[in-house]
Amino acid sequence: MKEKKSNIGKYLLILVPFVMGVTGFTVLDGQPVVDSLFLSMEMYFLNYSDSPPNILIEIARWTAPLMTASGVLMSISKIRGKILQLLRYYRGDSIAVYGDNIHRKEMVQALGSCGIDAGEDWEWVKAKKYLLLGNEDENFRFYGQHREVFAGHTVYLKSENLAAEGILDPHLRLFCPEETAARLYWRRNCLYETSCAHGHRLQIVFLGFGLLGEKLLEYALQDNIFDPKQRIEYHIFGDGAEFQASHRELSQMSDPVIFHAEHWYENIPLLESADRILLLPQKGQLGMAGKLLASTTGTAFEVFTVEDDGFELLSGRERLHVVEWEKEAWNPANVLGTEMFEHAKKLNLHYAHLYGGVEENSENMELEWGKLDGFTRYSNVSAADYHKIRVHMMKTDGWSMDVTSLRPEQMELLAELEHIRWCRYHQFHNWRMGIPENGARKDAALRIHKDLIPYDELTKEEKEKDKDNIRMLQKLFAER
């Protein structure tokens, strides 16, 4: 919107000499209005040669040609921009970027030759893919207005309130910077070694909650799975009423999520004994960090902030690990999720091959992916994400990366952990154990599944599915 207003201002500025000329001729010199309009227009083309009768016309005579040149340059610039957009469209995998926020131009620059700056005016631009970075209402409004022409194009839409799992169209991909940051954080700050050192008994504290906190908790529950008998407690100091109401089956998970009614400063012993403390974005975060450092002793804090602004001034700064989460969250590769979806699609195709006889090729990979609902698509994504944690665990323990050479008990353990992850993905989305009346394995409408049971109670066939999932993912990662 600011850019649009700026362009309007530039065009209005071009008219200033014209207005001054008309005023000078009509009001000060007494010329007829029609003559004044004609004479003022002449100035833009250097055709006015008479002696100016007053100061307004003198100023207009000198500035009008400059405005003519400016208008020509603006037009040339706009035409040049349109030509560049077309060239990028025909040259390769172009991505048109929309939005009125600071990230738009940074994203276009980061995308390099494939990035097309569509500006803030929300005008249709021809491209192979589309990236909508405006506020959620603007993004969905634009998508709805152009839904027909979007058909067949991949659209990445920034959304904070709508879960990606709830989208039917496989070509519409919702992304949330907070979600991306959460996925990356637990993968790159794996707690496996810490968990082993503490007998798989950990306490993780969230100071503040909000959208980033919700996403960090969601992925922690799916990624921090290290032992079948583990107990990792998540203590939340923040408003989680809406979150709890939206995720009713959290209590089915073996790792408890505890929402505290008291303030953090009323439970200092918990902070002192915690294995990890996440200080999340909130009003007065810098001041809160100072109070935490003053009221605790050896505790270290993970401070999630946009920029390391002011934290270096605090006494005890060495106990603060600043996580500038937005930088990586807005990396084009992470926003587009290219690798994430590639592995998830291949995993889904493999299932289609095993249980439906579908030939494994690139065409079928897209066809099978398009058949899935959003929930099932992201179940595959969750599986691919957790495999990176699994690989980290295997390497740490010195296990063979060739899963075919693992001992039976090792594969059995990995399969049980995979089943726990699968259960948690469903439980987080309010599924529960239940047997449909028609005898099927699941009922998506009622959100019940007969396999949401402990691993030991699964049939041999279902256990084998978990093991095959691991073999397939290991093969996919080995092929990278």
Secondary structure as GFF3:
##gff-version 3
##sequence-region A 1 480
A	DSSP	alpha_helix	2	14	.	.	.	ID=ss1
A	DSSP	alpha_helix	16	23	.	.	.	ID=ss2
A	DSSP	pi_helix	24	28	.	.	.	ID=ss3
A	DSSP	alpha_helix	33	42	.	.	.	ID=ss4
A	DSSP	three_ten_helix	43	45	.	.	.	ID=ss5
A	DSSP	alpha_helix	55	91	.	.	.	ID=ss6
A	DSSP	beta_strand	95	98	.	.	.	ID=ss7
A	DSSP	alpha_helix	103	111	.	.	.	ID=ss8
A	DSSP	three_ten_helix	112	114	.	.	.	ID=ss9
A	DSSP	beta_strand	115	117	.	.	.	ID=ss10
A	DSSP	beta_strand	129	132	.	.	.	ID=ss11
A	DSSP	alpha_helix	136	145	.	.	.	ID=ss12
A	DSSP	alpha_helix	147	150	.	.	.	ID=ss13
A	DSSP	beta_strand	154	158	.	.	.	ID=ss14
A	DSSP	three_ten_helix	164	166	.	.	.	ID=ss15
A	DSSP	beta_strand	172	175	.	.	.	ID=ss16
A	DSSP	alpha_helix	177	188	.	.	.	ID=ss17
A	DSSP	alpha_helix	192	197	.	.	.	ID=ss18
A	DSSP	beta_strand	201	207	.	.	.	ID=ss19
A	DSSP	alpha_helix	210	223	.	.	.	ID=ss20
A	DSSP	beta_strand	231	237	.	.	.	ID=ss21
A	DSSP	alpha_helix	241	246	.	.	.	ID=ss22
A	DSSP	three_ten_helix	250	252	.	.	.	ID=ss23
A	DSSP	beta_strand	257	259	.	.	.	ID=ss24
A	DSSP	three_ten_helix	264	266	.	.	.	ID=ss25
A	DSSP	alpha_helix	268	273	.	.	.	ID=ss26
A	DSSP	beta_strand	276	279	.	.	.	ID=ss27
A	DSSP	alpha_helix	285	295	.	.	.	ID=ss28
A	DSSP	beta_strand	301	305	.	.	.	ID=ss29
A	DSSP	three_ten_helix	311	313	.	.	.	ID=ss30
A	DSSP	three_ten_helix	317	319	.	.	.	ID=ss31
A	DSSP	beta_strand	320	324	.	.	.	ID=ss32
A	DSSP	alpha_helix	325	329	.	.	.	ID=ss33
A	DSSP	alpha_helix	332	336	.	.	.	ID=ss34
A	DSSP	alpha_helix	338	356	.	.	.	ID=ss35
A	DSSP	alpha_helix	362	371	.	.	.	ID=ss36
A	DSSP	alpha_helix	374	396	.	.	.	ID=ss37
A	DSSP	three_ten_helix	403	405	.	.	.	ID=ss38
A	DSSP	alpha_helix	408	428	.	.	.	ID=ss39
A	DSSP	beta_strand	432	433	.	.	.	ID=ss40
A	DSSP	beta_strand	442	443	.	.	.	ID=ss41
A	DSSP	beta_strand	448	449	.	.	.	ID=ss42
A	DSSP	three_ten_helix	455	457	.	.	.	ID=ss43
A	DSSP	alpha_helix	460	478	.	.	.	ID=ss44
###
